[in-house]
Amino acid sequence: MMRCDPRVIAFAVCGVMLGATVPGCQNQPAWGLGRQSRPVTTAPAPNKNPPPAKIAAAAPRSASDGVIVVQLHFDVMRAELPIESVRQSTKVWNHVDELQIDPRQCAQLARNGLRIGVADADDWPAIQTILQVNQARCTRLQQAVQSGYPLTLDVGEVQDGETIFSYDAQGRLEGATFGPGRKYLHIDYVVAADETRRVSLKVTPEVHVETPDRRWTSVDGEIQEQPQYEGRVYSELAVTMHLLPGQFLVIGPGPQADVAHLLGSKFLEQRSGGVRSETLYLATPQLFRSETAEP
């Protein structure tokens, strides 16, 4: 959940689902804020073109200057690369910093077939070239959410009876079999009140499964029947990265994703028509000071 100083009001406009598939990740529009009404427009992750204006969220003003209104906006790209003799996505990670997190946490992600890191806008041309050369299919993902809600990436369907394995922090392998549901990557965000140019992003995988069985529970003080939740939030794999203006988050499969039924494979690999592919997500948070108001 977004946390801010009482003098800082934050709004979030986040990109998820929708849009056009662009072979080779070409013709990406320039960065832009989009409409502010219903689920809005976002372009994919960083473009080689500069944003239309400098990011305006500077350090907070004094209390006498009024309330700072900060807007957080995400641009998201989903890139699917065919897997042939080698994983072409490996070349992307030559331009991504994965060392913000503790080495033990990085190793745990690798055991689970996941990679998460941060790249700079200057690295985007090289990454874009890798995607184009390998004929990646890139999709613009679009949706707006209310402030405080995570950016949720729907990464695919959970088949009835599907089994997913994962390694815990002690290296123990465990697994679970799920009913039909969805797989999500949740991205929570925090804008520090004393450094509003920096955004902290926390990535958490989830298998979301609800059964037809219902049970009585309290919802906002009212007793209601709700479906039973039988999914799993992989909180032990949650990773927090810190991004400055011009940087973007990269999420993708690691080498261990070749292991069948491992979490990285189940979340970030697909097979369709005999063709096997892997998925990268590139998410760019942008901060804007949109206005000020008297406290």
C-alpha positions as CSV (number, residue, x, y, z in Angstrom):
1,M,0.0,0.0,0.0
2,M,1.2,3.5,-0.8
3,R,2.4,5.4,2.3
4,C,3.0,9.2,2.3
5,D,3.5,12.1,4.6
6,P,0.2,13.8,5.6
7,R,1.3,16.7,3.4
8,V,1.6,14.5,0.3
9,I,-1.4,13.3,-1.5
10,A,-0.7,10.5,-3.9
11,F,-2.7,9.1,-6.8
12,A,-1.9,6.0,-8.8
13,V,-2.7,5.2,-12.4
14,C,-1.4,1.8,-13.3
15,G,-1.1,-0.2,-16.5
16,V,-2.3,-3.8,-16.6
17,M,-4.1,-5.8,-19.4
18,L,-5.2,-4.7,-22.8
19,G,-4.0,-3.5,-26.0
20,A,-2.2,-4.2,-29.2
21,T,0.3,-6.9,-29.9
22,V,3.3,-5.5,-31.7
23,P,5.8,-7.9,-33.4
24,G,9.4,-7.0,-32.6
25,C,8.3,-4.4,-30.0
26,Q,8.3,-1.6,-32.6
27,N,6.2,1.5,-33.0
28,Q,6.0,2.1,-29.2
29,P,4.4,5.4,-28.4
30,A,6.2,8.0,-26.3
31,W,5.7,8.2,-22.6
32,G,2.5,9.9,-21.6
33,L,0.1,10.3,-18.7
34,G,-3.1,9.5,-20.5
35,R,-6.6,10.2,-19.5
36,Q,-7.6,10.5,-15.8
37,S,-11.1,9.1,-15.9
38,R,-11.8,5.4,-16.4
39,P,-9.1,2.8,-16.8
40,V,-6.5,4.7,-18.7
41,T,-4.0,4.6,-21.3
42,T,-0.5,3.5,-20.8
43,A,2.3,2.9,-23.2
44,P,4.8,0.0,-22.8
45,A,7.9,0.3,-20.8
46,P,10.7,2.7,-21.6
47,N,10.9,4.1,-25.1
48,K,14.1,5.5,-26.6
49,N,12.2,8.8,-27.0
50,P,12.4,11.1,-23.9
51,P,9.3,11.7,-21.9
52,P,7.3,14.8,-22.9
53,A,8.3,16.7,-19.8
54,K,10.7,16.3,-16.9
55,I,9.4,14.4,-14.0
56,A,8.1,17.0,-11.7
57,A,7.9,15.4,-8.3
58,A,10.7,17.1,-6.5
59,A,11.3,17.1,-2.7
60,P,8.3,18.1,-0.6
61,R,7.7,21.8,0.0
62,S,7.4,23.2,3.4
63,A,4.0,23.1,5.2
64,S,3.5,26.8,4.4
65,D,3.5,26.0,0.7
66,G,0.4,23.7,1.0
67,V,-0.1,20.1,0.1
68,I,1.9,18.5,-2.7
69,V,-0.3,16.4,-5.0
70,V,1.9,13.6,-6.5
71,Q,0.7,11.3,-9.3
72,L,2.2,7.8,-9.8
73,H,1.8,6.4,-13.3
74,F,2.9,3.1,-14.6
75,D,3.9,2.1,-18.2
76,V,4.0,-1.7,-18.7
77,M,5.2,-3.9,-21.5
78,R,4.7,-7.7,-21.8
79,A,7.2,-9.2,-24.2
80,E,7.0,-12.9,-25.3
81,L,10.2,-14.4,-26.8
82,P,10.3,-17.8,-28.5
83,I,12.5,-20.4,-26.7
84,E,14.6,-22.4,-29.2
85,S,18.0,-23.9,-28.4
86,V,18.8,-21.1,-25.9
87,R,16.9,-18.6,-23.8
88,Q,17.3,-15.3,-25.7
89,S,16.0,-13.4,-22.7
90,T,19.4,-14.1,-21.0
91,K,20.9,-11.3,-23.1
92,V,18.4,-8.8,-21.6
93,W,19.9,-9.3,-18.1
94,N,23.3,-8.0,-19.3
95,H,21.6,-4.6,-19.1
96,V,19.7,-5.1,-15.8
97,D,20.9,-4.5,-12.2
98,E,19.8,-7.5,-10.0
99,L,22.1,-6.6,-7.1
100,Q,19.9,-4.3,-5.1
101,I,18.6,-7.2,-3.1
102,D,20.5,-9.5,-0.6
103,P,22.5,-12.2,-2.5
104,R,20.7,-14.9,-0.5
105,Q,17.3,-13.5,-1.7
106,C,18.6,-13.3,-5.3
107,A,19.7,-17.0,-5.0
108,Q,16.3,-18.0,-3.7
109,L,14.7,-16.3,-6.7
110,A,17.1,-18.1,-9.0
111,R,16.2,-21.5,-7.5
112,N,12.6,-20.7,-8.2
113,G,13.3,-19.8,-11.8
114,L,12.7,-16.0,-11.4
115,R,14.8,-12.9,-12.1
116,I,13.9,-9.4,-11.0
117,G,16.0,-6.2,-11.5
118,V,16.2,-2.6,-12.4
119,A,17.4,-1.0,-15.7
120,D,18.0,2.6,-16.8
121,A,16.4,4.4,-19.7
122,D,19.9,4.4,-21.3
123,D,19.7,0.6,-21.4
124,W,16.4,0.5,-23.2
125,P,17.8,0.8,-26.8
126,A,19.9,-2.3,-26.3
127,I,17.0,-4.2,-24.7
128,Q,14.7,-3.1,-27.5
129,T,17.2,-4.4,-30.1
130,I,17.4,-7.8,-28.4
131,L,13.6,-8.1,-28.4
132,Q,13.3,-7.0,-32.0
133,V,16.1,-9.3,-33.3
134,N,14.4,-12.3,-31.5
135,Q,11.0,-11.4,-32.9
136,A,9.4,-10.9,-29.5
137,R,5.7,-10.2,-29.4
138,C,5.1,-7.1,-27.2
139,T,1.8,-6.1,-25.8
140,R,0.7,-2.8,-24.3
141,L,-1.0,-3.3,-21.0
142,Q,-3.5,-0.8,-19.8
143,Q,-5.7,-0.2,-16.7
144,A,-6.2,2.3,-13.9
145,V,-6.5,1.4,-10.2
146,Q,-7.4,3.4,-7.2
147,S,-4.6,4.8,-5.0
148,G,-3.3,2.3,-2.6
149,Y,-4.1,-0.8,-4.6
150,P,-1.3,-2.8,-6.1
151,L,-0.5,-3.0,-9.8
152,T,-1.6,-6.5,-10.6
153,L,-0.3,-8.4,-13.6
154,D,-2.5,-11.3,-14.7
155,V,0.1,-13.8,-16.0
156,G,-2.2,-16.7,-16.9
157,E,-4.7,-19.3,-16.0
158,V,-4.3,-22.0,-13.4
159,Q,-5.6,-25.3,-14.8
160,D,-7.7,-27.6,-12.5
161,G,-5.3,-30.0,-10.9
162,E,-2.2,-28.0,-11.8
163,T,0.8,-28.5,-9.4
164,I,3.3,-25.7,-8.7
165,F,6.6,-26.3,-6.8
166,S,8.7,-23.7,-5.0
167,Y,11.8,-23.5,-2.8
168,D,11.7,-21.8,0.5
169,A,14.4,-19.7,2.1
170,Q,16.0,-22.9,3.6
171,G,16.2,-24.5,0.2
172,R,13.3,-27.0,0.9
173,L,11.2,-27.9,-2.1
174,E,7.4,-27.8,-1.5
175,G,4.5,-28.0,-3.8
176,A,0.7,-27.7,-4.0
177,T,-2.0,-28.8,-6.4
178,F,-4.6,-26.1,-7.1
179,G,-8.1,-25.9,-8.6
180,P,-8.9,-23.6,-11.5
181,G,-7.9,-20.0,-10.9
182,R,-5.4,-17.2,-12.0
183,K,-1.7,-16.5,-11.6
184,Y,-0.8,-12.9,-10.6
185,L,2.3,-10.8,-10.0
186,H,1.3,-8.0,-7.5
187,I,3.4,-4.8,-7.5
188,D,3.0,-2.7,-4.4
189,Y,4.5,0.7,-4.3
190,V,5.7,3.2,-1.8
191,V,6.7,6.9,-2.4
192,A,8.8,8.2,0.5
193,A,7.6,11.5,1.8
194,D,11.2,12.8,2.1
195,E,12.3,11.6,-1.4
196,T,9.3,11.7,-3.7
197,R,11.5,11.1,-6.8
198,R,12.2,7.6,-5.6
199,V,9.6,4.7,-5.8
200,S,9.9,1.4,-4.0
201,L,8.2,-1.5,-5.8
202,K,7.5,-4.8,-4.0
203,V,6.8,-7.8,-6.3
204,T,4.9,-10.7,-4.9
205,P,3.6,-13.8,-6.9
206,E,0.2,-15.3,-6.1
207,V,-1.9,-18.2,-7.2
208,H,-5.5,-17.1,-6.7
209,V,-8.0,-19.9,-6.4
210,E,-11.5,-19.7,-5.0
211,T,-13.8,-22.7,-4.6
212,P,-17.6,-22.8,-5.2
213,D,-17.9,-23.6,-1.5
214,R,-18.9,-20.5,0.6
215,R,-18.6,-19.6,4.2
216,W,-19.9,-16.9,6.4
217,T,-17.4,-14.1,7.2
218,S,-17.4,-10.5,8.4
219,V,-16.9,-7.9,5.6
220,D,-16.9,-4.3,6.6
221,G,-18.9,-5.1,9.7
222,E,-21.5,-7.1,7.8
223,I,-21.8,-10.9,7.9
224,Q,-21.7,-12.2,4.3
225,E,-21.2,-15.5,2.5
226,Q,-17.9,-15.5,0.7
227,P,-16.2,-18.1,-1.6
228,Q,-13.4,-19.9,0.1
229,Y,-9.9,-18.9,-0.9
230,E,-7.6,-21.9,-1.6
231,G,-4.8,-20.1,-3.4
232,R,-1.4,-19.1,-2.1
233,V,0.5,-15.8,-1.8
234,Y,4.3,-16.5,-2.1
235,S,5.3,-13.9,0.4
236,E,8.7,-15.6,1.0
237,L,9.6,-14.7,-2.6
238,A,8.5,-11.0,-2.3
239,V,11.2,-8.6,-3.5
240,T,11.5,-4.9,-3.1
241,M,13.4,-2.7,-5.6
242,H,14.0,1.0,-5.5
243,L,13.7,3.0,-8.7
244,L,14.7,6.6,-9.6
245,P,13.3,8.6,-12.5
246,G,14.1,7.0,-15.8
247,Q,14.5,3.5,-14.4
248,F,12.2,0.6,-14.9
249,L,11.5,-2.8,-13.3
250,V,12.3,-6.0,-15.2
251,I,10.7,-9.4,-14.3
252,G,11.5,-12.6,-16.1
253,P,12.3,-16.3,-15.9
254,G,15.7,-17.5,-14.8
255,P,17.6,-20.6,-16.1
256,Q,15.8,-22.8,-13.5
257,A,12.5,-22.1,-15.3
258,D,13.5,-25.0,-17.5
259,V,12.4,-27.3,-14.6
260,A,8.9,-28.4,-15.2
261,H,6.3,-27.4,-12.5
262,L,8.7,-24.9,-10.9
263,L,7.1,-21.5,-10.1
264,G,9.2,-19.6,-12.6
265,S,8.2,-22.0,-15.4
266,K,4.5,-22.0,-14.4
267,F,4.3,-18.2,-14.2
268,L,6.5,-17.0,-17.1
269,E,6.5,-19.8,-19.7
270,Q,3.8,-20.7,-22.3
271,R,3.3,-23.4,-24.9
272,S,1.0,-22.8,-27.8
273,G,0.7,-24.8,-31.0
274,G,3.9,-26.6,-30.2
275,V,5.8,-23.3,-29.8
276,R,7.4,-22.7,-26.4
277,S,7.9,-19.1,-25.3
278,E,8.9,-17.1,-22.2
279,T,7.6,-13.8,-20.9
280,L,9.3,-10.6,-19.6
281,Y,7.5,-7.8,-17.9
282,L,8.9,-4.2,-18.0
283,A,7.2,-1.7,-15.7
284,T,8.1,2.0,-15.6
285,P,6.8,4.1,-12.7
286,Q,6.6,7.8,-13.3
287,L,6.1,10.5,-10.7
288,F,4.4,13.9,-11.5
289,R,3.6,16.8,-9.2
290,S,0.2,17.7,-10.7
291,E,-0.8,20.6,-8.4
292,T,-0.6,22.0,-4.9
293,A,-3.4,22.9,-2.6
294,E,-3.7,24.6,0.8
295,P,-3.8,22.3,3.8
